[in-house]
Amino acid sequence: MSNLHAWLRKMLIFPMVLLIKFYQHAISPWLGSNCRYTPTCSHYMLEALHIHGPLKGLLLGLKRIGRCHPWGSHGYDPVPPKN
């Protein structure tokens, strides 16, 4: 991966990471611990962004959040490895 590509990737991920960190530290404590999955959806999103990059990572994270509801599954659901 070229230096420019790595820098661009970091710059695209950075605002998303800031939003997730804000949620984890400012909003999530008020909601309580009621996540159905391990790792939590916010940790899943952070990991997906770092492993798969901004586009696929965001899509994987949003897909995971979409599965997080009372009628959805639960348990251990790791980020898929990069192919």
SVG drawing of the C-alpha trace seen along z (x, -y; Angstrom):
<svg xmlns="http://www.w3.org/2000/svg" viewBox="-38 -14 42 30">
<polyline fill="none" stroke="black" stroke-width="0.4" points="0.0,0.0 1.4,-3.4 2.0,-6.1 -0.7,-8.3 -3.2,-5.4 -2.5,-4.7 -2.9,-8.5 -6.1,-8.8 -7.5,-5.7 -6.7,-7.1 -8.2,-10.5 -11.5,-8.8 -11.7,-6.6 -10.8,-9.4 -14.2,-11.2 -16.0,-7.9 -13.7,-6.8 -14.3,-10.2 -18.1,-9.7 -17.9,-6.1 -15.6,-7.2 -18.0,-10.0 -20.8,-7.5 -18.9,-5.1 -17.9,-7.7 -20.8,-10.2 -23.9,-8.3 -23.4,-4.6 -22.9,-4.9 -26.4,-6.5 -28.0,-3.7 -26.7,-0.9 -25.3,2.4 -27.8,4.1 -25.8,5.2 -26.8,8.6 -23.4,9.3 -19.8,9.7 -18.0,7.5 -20.4,4.6 -21.6,3.0 -19.4,-0.1 -16.3,2.0 -17.3,4.2 -17.5,1.0 -14.1,-0.2 -12.5,3.1 -14.2,3.4 -13.0,-0.1 -9.4,0.7 -9.4,4.2 -11.5,3.5 -11.1,-0.3 -13.7,-3.0 -16.2,-1.7 -16.4,2.0 -15.9,1.4 -18.8,-1.1 -21.0,1.3 -20.1,4.2 -20.8,2.1 -24.1,0.8 -25.2,4.3 -24.3,5.5 -26.3,2.6 -29.2,3.6 -29.1,7.1 -29.1,5.8 -32.8,5.9 -34.9,8.0 -35.8,10.5 -32.2,10.8 -29.5,13.3 -27.0,12.8 -23.7,14.0 -20.2,13.9 -20.0,12.3 -16.5,11.3 -15.5,9.1 -14.8,11.3 -11.2,11.5 -9.9,9.5 -9.6,11.8"/>
</svg>
